[in-house]
Amino acid sequence: MILNMVKFYYIYVLLSKKDKNLYTGYTEDLKSRFEQHSKGQVVSTKQRRPLELIYSEACLDKKDAMHREKYLKTYLGKQFLRNRLKSYLTG
């Protein structure tokens, strides 16, 4: 029996340990994308390293992931993340 591999699209949030700000993005390969960020290969986060992956979500549809990423970058989305990660961010 062959199982079909399900493809996921990931929305992720990085915390800059340098400036304490959050960065939100989406990708099809979370592990390699985080490695790119960590190695300074992503222009938008290169100067903000070191980075920590603090949150991720998986979607089955690329459009859903893109919409979720856009939402998490809005004021209400940032508020959602701060509430969701309250214990982590406040210690």
Buried (B, 14 or more C-beta within 10 A) or exposed (E): EEEEEEEBBBBBBBBBEEEEEBBBBBBEEBEEBBEBBBEEEBEEBEEBBEBEBBBBBEBEEEEBBBBBBEBBBEEEBBEEBEEEBEEEBEE
